[in-house]
Amino acid sequence: MIERILPPAVVVVESFNDPDGATLFPEEEACIAKAVQKRRREFTTVRDCARRALGQLGLAPAPILPGVRGAPVWPDGVVGSMTHCDGYRGAALARSAEIATIGVDAEPHAPLPDGVLGAIALPGERTRTAALAADQPAIWWDRLLFSAKESVYKAWFPLTGRWLGFDEADIELAPDGTFVAQLLVPGPLLGGTPVTSFRGRFLVDRGLLLTAIAVPAVAG
């Protein structure tokens, strides 16, 4: 599904269950040696998705290890993002010559637990989210805002190697399925130009909320 909100240069592989045939490289096994079964399943399936996406890019299977702050380490020349939640695992990959960074996130289409919105949202975001919820109550806009913030962080981190707090990007969701995240801290440079915002898209389908950002690479 998430390919519907990503550009054609991005290859997507998704799974709505955990297939028995998915396996890990020994290096990956070592990362989750003490993990509970649920964590093992999602870790394994999302990497199986990523390896199938690598294959669609014409690349050989490779271990995808967690790096700094858990961000996946991709083969040279590849950018990507992975996500998982109950009932969904997905990986979105592209060649770095075409896409500079990707951030994707999947969440159950359900309200955030009590207190979470206040912890992750700026005052303006809370006001706008309340207005959207009043106008379109069929969508859980609070969870959608959380998902968009996760996608923003996943797009930000590969470009900067730095943490981005929930309060360091101001996100405006739009009813047309798009969102804009204005960075409230200095952003990275792309082609010598500072990045001041990220633009993304979202989708609500099959009991899921999906958000995605793909920033085109800058020639030269």
Secondary structure, DSSP 8 states (H G I E B T S, - for coil): -GGGGS-TTSEEEEESS--TT----HHHHHHTTT--HHHHHHHHHHHHHHHHHHHHTT-------B-GGG-B---TTEEEEEEEETTEEEEEEEETTTEEEEEEEEEESS---TTHHHHH--HHHHHHHHHHHHH-TTS-HHHHHHHHHHHHHHHHHHHH-S---GGGEEEEE-TTSEEEEEESS---EETTEE--EEEEEEEEETTEEEEEEEEE----
